[in-house]
Amino acid sequence: MGYGRTSFTSDGVPPFSIELAPGLIFADFFELDPQPAPLTFAKVFASIAAVNGPASIVLSQLSVEHRSSLTDIAATCAAERGAGNPSWNFESIGGEAHRHPGLQAEFRVGCEFVLFEDGGQILIMEATGASSIWREYEPFLKQAMLSIELLAPLGPTLPLYSGNDVPQLLPGMPDPDSIAAAARKADLSARAVEAKRLIQAGRHEDAEKLLAADRNAGPEEFAILGRLYEEQLRESDDQISQVREALFRRSLHWKRYSYPEPHTEIEADDYARGMAEDHSTLVRLLGYDPGGVE
């Protein structure tokens, strides 16, 4: 499955986004425990820690100057870690917009590398972890490293292997969940526009059927109905009191339904405060409290 993307920006480093599983967070390199040994030939610019175990990812970069291929840098990484000649796998590294041609290898239990080059800069990611937890954590560390995506890539300038052509930046692979979410958002937006028209025409039941009758309807749809009724109340100064009171009651009803079931005392207090503010706003718009809403 895919995880939400976290963006990273820092001076001297191309901005990027990365998918981090729950429990993986950006952290200061010097606060990592245990402290990984940085590569002597590259500059550390970011690090990611596993909050529940001794595992991390260190991100470094260096220039392609005097380098003939990406495997040349890969061999330097292996030599510095005493890994001899590991087997490197080709990987398409990135996300939904584009993917970077790169290399990946697990040197040994507790040490894995992923690297690619873009615009003359080589990005090296090294995942490390205690051998006792490595098999449990390695899939999440590897997934994070393979998900990194530069936000404004320039494209490769080095071949993967000496004597080969320079590879091209690859097209992205849109996440099915993101596509489905975007389609749902577009559909909900269109239904909200039509619901507003229905409310303006006084066809309240039809508006509610359009937005809230679906079995998948939830807090988002209910909140939209509450907001649409509130907007209509704001524009109803020339209407009779019965019409305005109906808008008040329907808005308050759906606003209250939009709050999920609280799971903690803090959530319960926050929701109660939000409901009170909603009620106060509607009373102010109407000019009095007509009651009648449970």
RALIN-V906161 format. One record per run of one state. SS is the DSSP state (H for helix, E for strand, L for the rest). FROM is the first residue (numbers start at 1). LEN is the number of residues. Records with the same first field share a line. If there is no record, write none. Layout:
# RALIN-V906161
SS: FROM-LEN / FROM-LEN
This chain:
# RALIN-V906161
L: 1-4 / 11-2 / 20-4 / 27-2 / 32-11 / 51-4 / 64-5 / 81-8 / 95-3 / 109-2 / 119-2 / 130-4 / 148-1 / 151-8 / 160-6 / 167-3 / 172-4 / 201-3 / 213-6 / 235-6 / 258-7 / 287-8
E: 5-6 / 13-7 / 24-3 / 43-8 / 55-9 / 69-1 / 89-6 / 98-11 / 111-8 / 121-9 / 149-2 / 159-1 / 166-1 / 170-2
H: 29-3 / 70-11 / 134-14 / 176-25 / 204-9 / 219-16 / 241-17 / 265-22
